[in-house]
Every structure is written in C-alpha cells, then in structure tokens.
Amino acid sequence: MTIALAADAGVRESYARDASGLHRLPDAVARPTSADQLRELLRMAHADGRAITAAGAQTSTTGASIAERGILCSMRAMERIIDFDPSRGRVRVEPGVLLGDLDRAIAGEGWMFTPDPTSDQEATVGGAIACNASGPRSLRHGATRPHVAALDVVLADGRDFHTARSALEKNTVGFHPVQEPVDWFVGSEGTLGIVVAAELRLQRRPAVQLGLAIPFPTAGAAFAFIIAARESTLAPRCLEYFDATAFTVARDGAAQWAPGARAMVYAEATSDAAIDLDPWIALADAHGAVTDELRVFDGDRAIREARRLRHGVPAMMHERAAPHLAQGGRRISTDWAVPYPRLAKAIARSHAHCDVAGLPHPVTYGHAGNGHPHQNWVAVDPADVTRHEAVIAATLHDVIAMGGTVAAEHGIGKLKPKWLPLQLHPVQLGMLRAIKRELDPTAILAPGNLGL
C-alpha cells in the first residue's frame, strides 16, 4: 500500500507546532491510514536514512510531537477501536484514538481508561503511551504504564514487534529491563518504535463520585490539608492545588466565590455506595479551610465541569503567550515533582530563585497529591526564555536534592534533555543510548527527543 508524502508548504506548516510553543518545519508530512502503510514508510526511510517523528494530536508541551528534521508522521488517521471486550475489561485500539472518544465508547458498559491528562479531549492513546501520560487521577490509579497490556510496534527498519505483559509472579530470566518489553516503548517518546495497536486494561467506573473544591486562606494551609488527606483513610482519587492566580482563573468570573481565599484544593471521592462528606469537611475545618465556600460537584457531568475549571489555567497561559510566539517567546512550564511532603518547601525555593532573578512568581497548580505541581510563566522573547530557564535550572537542583525528578508526566522531548544529567548517572544515560542503538541503530526515529 503506497503512502504519499505531502511536501506542500501549507501542510508542513500545519504540523510545525505543538503545545510547547516551539516551531519546527518538517521536510514532509506522512499520514498513514494502516499499519501496512507505516511499515512501507519506515522501510523507505530506513533505506534512505530519513528521519521520522511520529505525532498524535500534537498536545506535547515539550516539543516531542514536532519534527527536528525529516518526515512528520501523523498517526491521527489510525483511529479505530479494534475490539472492546467488556467481559475482560480490555480494549484494543489504534494509536490515533482520542482519549475522550475512548472514554465515551466504553462508559456505557461501565468501564474507564484511568489515565486522564488534562488534554484528554485532544490527546491520543499513542501520545499517552509515548510519554507515559498521567493526570489528576493518577494519584490513585497511576500513570499510563501499568494500564498497557500489549503493544504492536513497527520498528525503525519496518519490522513488526509484538509484545505483551506476562502474567508471571516470578521471573529470573535475564536483566530486569529485558523482562517486560512493553515498558521499552511506554515513555520512549517515539524514539524506539511506532505503536500501531495497543491493548489497554480498563477499570470499573465508580457508582458514586464527587468533586470537592475547597478554598483555603493561605497556601500553607492548603498544603497541610493535602498531606493530611493523603495520609488519611479518605482515599482521594485526586488532590489538585491551585495558587491564588490559578484559583482566580478557576472561579471563571464568579468573583464572590471565596474572595479572600489564597489557594484552593480540588479533590475527588468515589464509592460504590453513598459518600459521607462529614469526614472531608472535618479534615478541611481542621486545616483552616473556608468550608462555608466549599463546592460539591456531584456525578459525571458535574465533575467534567469541574475539570474544565482546571483546564482553564493552562489555556489561559497559552492565550497570554500566543502574541509572543512570533518573537521567540512562549509559555514556560515545569513538570518537576518531589515527594509530596516536600512540595511546599520546593515551591518556596522556586519563588526564592524568582526573587533573586527579578522574575514574577509563576502560576502554580496541579497534582499536589503526587508532589507534582505545574509552574507557568510567559516569556516574551528568547532572552526572556533564557532568564526563566535559569530559574528553572536552579529550582531543579533543589528538586533533585529533595529526591525529586525533572519530569513527572510530560516527558523530556526537545526542551528538557539538558536537565537529564541532573538526575541520571552517566551509566544510566549510557543505557538509554545503548537501547536506542539496538532498536534504532541509524537513529532515524524522533531525533531530538530525550536528547537522542
């Protein structure tokens, strides 16, 4: 099956940006509609030494879904739900399926795919696998990795590679990294192979679910509540933090909602029976929450509305950054994480670095229950980008010293390879390169991602 390459300037330009704010114009664009077409494309590229960068809906915040050079391979046209088996809680899909569409397709049978990035209505399954995506509910359910049961991958030279997780409880064959090849590709950012089908593990949807938006008079009170909630018997599904600016955005014009609050925590509780709110209110009261302004979101539809409040924060930052893209400015965002009891200290250190540099404090929001905030600024030009990245670098040194990571859910892409040596020993970096050489010896897949 022959696949055409689009070299038209307009088509190429339409794939030159993702959510990172970077601009990279590919030499050509391929849009395969089948695994056969993708195999043909990779065999051709391998023979010619042409680079191939796979992309889904291009929601990457790190530049992973734009092409440093060569061909941008959009997988969006491969969007079939191949098989759904409600009796087993499994679904087999192509990589271009949007997470939101998948959720709607399986909800009627009482199932859900739990990884829930904020961009779930725009992000693809393939993209979620490529960066091991997570989201608010990863506090309980984990990131994408454990929910991937099997993968069909096309390797750099066009060969097929099928791998499925074993059901073994004991295994002593070989080094641990070779025992579950599924894990080679989850989080590999398209550098080792291109997924053409995935079998996913689903979980039952809870019968009852509530969202709770809890305002606090100070950030310190909010962080103390988050630690207490994590260590309680309440078992929250998510614990999301909003600083004062993020809470202003989340109010969505409702200026009279807790006007004196300086922070907000959004939590979700689930059950197969009725949910008792009294323990939640008691815990919030004990940490000084403005509980008479607490808002409850009851049921699936109301929780979707609450998630839109969360989505409004990065959307607002993208809007603020848009006028500066042409001058080399962009939204600057972080993805670091620390053990959750150390989160308040890490954020305080980042603020101190901003003060020294004469930069405003970032808008801070996100997955505080996992010790994982997002910090956002707007840089107006390349020099401003450099100033902000110097603050991030200083913060990351503190983060690593606290036992943290430079990237918790968005991957490394083309923006963050410079920070890998802060976290990974040279031996670990050598292992990354060795695996890359084995699976993609001519280095044609996703050049620039992960610094490979």
N, C-alpha and C positions, 0 to 999 in steps of 0.2 A: 504494500500500500504506500504510494508515493505521498510524501509530505512536502508542501510548498513552504518556502521561506519568504516572508514579507520584508522587503528592503525599502518600502516606501517611507519617506521621512516622517509623515504624519503618524503612521502606525508605530514606528520605532519610538517616536516621542511620547506616544500614549502609554508606553511601558517603561519610561525613563525615570519615573519617580515612585517611591513607596512612602510609607508613613514616617520615614526617617528624616525627610527634608532634603536628602541627597539627590543629586541628578546625575545619572549615568546613561548615556545613549548607547543602546546595543547596536551591533552591526546589522543584525537582522532579528526577526521575531518568528518563532515557530509556534503553532497552536495545534498540537496533536489531538486527535479525537479517539485514539485507541492505543493499546499497548504495542501493537504491530507498528504503527507509525512512529512511536517513540523509539522502538528498537532500531528502526531504519535510520532515524535521525542520529542516534548515538553511534551507530556503526560508521556512518558517514563522517561525523565529527571526529571520532577516534582515528579514522584513517587519515583525515586532513589535519589533525591537530588543532581543531577549532574548539574554543571554549563553549560550554553550555551551562547556563544558570537557570534552574527550574524556579518557577514562581507560581503562587496560587492567586489570591486576591490582592496581593501586594500590600498587606497591612503591617509588614515588618517595620519596627521602629529602629532597626539597626542597619538598614541597607542590605539585608540578606537577600531580598527578592528583586534586586535590580542587578544588571549585568555590568561587571567591571570591563568586560570586553567580550566579543564573540556574540553568541546567539542567546537571546532571552526566550526560554521555553515556557510558555504559559500553559498550565495544566487545567485551566478552568473548564475547558470543553469536555474533560473526562469527569462527568458529574453524576454518574449513575449510582443509585443504591442497588447493588447487585443482588443481595439476598438479606432478608431480615428473618431471623428465627426467634420469635418471642418465647418459645418453649425453653430455649437455652440462654436467652439474654445475650445474643450475639448478632452483629450486623456486619456485612461485608460491603465495602464502598470503594468507589474510585476516589482519587485524591482531590478532585475539584469540587466535591460536595461541600456546600457551606454548612458550618456547624449549626446555624439556626434552622436550615432546611432539614438537616438530620434530626434535630430535636423534635420538630413538628411531625416528622414522618413516624417516629417511634413513640410519641407521647400517648397516642390513642390506645396503645397496648400497655401503658403503664410503665414504660422504660425511659431511661435518660442516659446520655453520654455525659459523664460528670465534668470533664474539663470544660471550663467556662470563661475563656478570656473575655475581656471587656468588649472586644471586637467580634463577639461570636456571631453576630448577624452578617458580618462581612468576611470573616476568616474562613479558610478552607480546612478540611481534615488533613490534607497533605501539609499545609503550613503548620498546623498544630503539631503534627508528628515531627516535622523538620526542626522545630525549635523547642520541642517538649513543653508545649504551652500549658499554662495553668491560669488560675483566676481566683476570684474571691472564695469559691467553694473548695479550692484545693486545701484549705485548712483541714477539712475532714477527709476529702476524697483523694488527695494527692494530685500530682501533675499528670500529663498525658501518658507517660511511660508505662505505668502498670496496667493501663486500660487497653494497650495494644497487644492483641493475642497472636497475630500473624501478619506478615507482610509479603507482598510480591514486589520485587525491586528489579529494575533494569540497571545493570552495572555500566561503568563508563565505556566499555567496549561493546555494549549491546547484548551481553549475556543476561539470561534470566537468573534470578536468585530468589528462591522461596525459603522463608524461614518462619518457624512457629515456635512459640514458647513451649518448653517441656512441662510436663506435669510431675516431674521428679521432685521428691523431697530430699534426696541425697544424690550427690554427683561429685566424683573426684577425678574426672577426665580433663586433663589439661589445665592451663591457667584460667582463672575465673573469668577474665574478659572474653574468652572464646566460647564460653558455655551457652550464652544466650545471644545469638547473632541479631535478634530483633533489636537489642539495645545498641548495636552499632549504628543503626540508622535513625533511631529516635533521638533527636537533638543534634544530628550531624549537619543540619543546615544545608542539605543538598550536596555536600562535598564528597560523599561516598557512593551514592547511587540515587536513582529517582524512583520513588514509590509509585506503582501503578494500581495497587489494590491493597486494602488493609482490612483485617478482621478485628473488630473492636468489641471489648467487653462492656456490657451495659449494666446499669444498676436500677433497681426499682425506684420509681418516683414515690416520695413520701405521701401519705394520705393527707397530712396537715402540714402546712408550712407558713411561718410568719416571718416578716421582716420587721425589725425594730430600729428606728432612728432615734438615737439618744444624745441630746445635746449636753455639753459639759462647759463649765465656766472657764476652765483652763486646759491646756494641752496635757499638763502633768496629771490632772485628774482622769483624763481620757485614757492615758497610757496605763495608769494604775488599774483602771477598770478592765482594760484588755488583758492584763496579766492575770487579774483575779478571775475573769471569765474563762480564760484558758485552763486555769488550774482548778476550776470548779467542776461540779457534776452536771453542769448545764449542757455540755457538749455542743457548742455553737457550730453551725455549718460554715459560717464565715464571720470575721471580725475586721471591718474596714474602717480606717481612720480618715478623717477629713480635718485639715487645719482650718484656720479662720477664713482664708480666702477660698479654699475648696468648699467649705460649708456655705459661703455666700453664693457660690455657683449652684450648689445643690438645692438651695432654697428656691431657686428658679422664680425669683420675683416675689416670693412670699416673705416680705421684709419683716412681718410681725411674728414669724416663727423664731422663737428664742433669740431675740435681738441682742441680748447680752452674752450669748454663748461664744466661746472662742475655739471650740472644737466640737466634732460630732463623731460618734461611733455608730456604724451600721452593722447590725448583727442579724443572723437568721437562725431560727429554731425550727426543727422539724420533728414529727412524731407520726406514729400510726394511730394515735388517739388524740384527744383534746390536749392542747398545750396550756400549762399553767403559767401565766405571766407573773405571778406574785414573786417567785424567786428572782426573776430578772429585775423586776422593779426594786426589790430589796437590795440586790447587789449594786444596782445603779445608784440608789439612795446612799448606800454606804460609801460610795466614792464621789459624792457631791454632785451627781447629775441633776440637770434641770428636768426632773421627771414629770412635772406637770406639762412639759412641752414635748414629751416622748410621743412619737408617732408610730402607729402599728400598720403594717401592710399585710393584709390577710388574703392568702391564696395566690395562685399562679399569676393571675393578671396584675394584681396589685404589686407583686414582687417585681414583675417586669417593669412597671412604672418606677419603682424604687431604683432598679438598675439603671434606668435612663438618667436618674439624678447623678449616679456615679459616672456614667459615660459622658455627661456634660462637662466634666472637668478637663479631661484631655482634649475634648472637642473645642472647648474654649481656648486652650493653649495653642491648638493648631490654627484657629482663626487669628489669634494675635500674631502668630509667626508668619502667616501667609504673605503679608505685604513685604517681608524682608527676604523671602526666598531668592528673588532675582539678584539681590546684592550679596548673596552668600551667607545670609543669616538663616536661622532655623530654630525650631523648638529644640531645646536641650533637655534631655530626660535621663534619669538614672534608673538603674534596675538592681542596685545592690541589696543585700539582705544580711542581717545579723541574727544571732539567737534572740528570740523575741524579748527576753527580759532586758536586753541591752539596747533596745531600739531608741528609747528616749535619749540615752547618752549619745548614740551615734548621730541622731538628728541635731542635738545640741552642738556636737563637734562640727557638723556641716555648716550650721549657722555661724559658728565662730570663724570658720575659714572664709565665709562670705563677708563677714565684717572686716576681716583683715584685707581682703581684696577690694573692698568698697563696692560689693555687689549686693543687690537685694536678696533677701531670703527667698528660697524657691517656694512655689506652691507645692505642698506636700500632702499626699493622700495615698490610699491603697491598703495593701494586705498586712496590716499591722499584726494580726494574729499570727502570721508567719515571720514576723520581724522584717517585713519586706515592704518598704514604702516606695512610692514613685515621687521623685522631686523634679519639678519642671521650671525652666526659665525660658525666656525668649532672648536669643542673641540676634543683634541687628546686622552684623557683618562678620567676615572671617576673623577679624581681630577680637571681636566680642566673643565669638565661639572659643577662641584660644583662652581668653580670660576665664570663661566659665569652666572649660575643661581642666584648667589648672586647679580650680577649687574642687572639682570632682576628684582629681587625682589625689589631692591632699586628703579628702574625705575617705577615699578608698584605702589609703594607708591605715587610717584609723579602723575602718571596717574590717580589714584583714587581721589587724591586731586583736579585734574582738571576736575572731573566729568566724568571720563572715565570708561573703562571696561577692565578686564584682558584677555578677549577672545571675539573677534568680529565675527569670522566666522568659525574657525576650531574646536570649541568645547573645552571641558575640557579633555576628555579621561582619560588616566592614568598618564599623565605628569603634569597636572595642578591643581588637587584637592587641593594641599597645598596652592594655592593662592585664593581659593574661599572665605575664611574668610576675605580677604582684602576688598571684595566687598559686600558680603552678610551678613546681620544681622543674629545672631543666630536663630531668629524666621523664617527667610527665609530658612535657612539650615534645620530647623526642618520641614518646609513644604515640602521640597524636600524629606526628609526621610519618611514623612507621606504618600505622594503619592506613593512612592516606596513600602511601606508596604501594601498599599491597592491593588496595581496591581501585585505585585510580592512578596508575604509575605515570601516566603522561600529564596528570594534573589539569584535566580539561573541565572538571566539574566545579562549578561555583567558585571560580578564582576570587580570592579576597576574603571570602567568608572564613571565620575562625583564624584568619591570618595565613591560610593555606593556599 
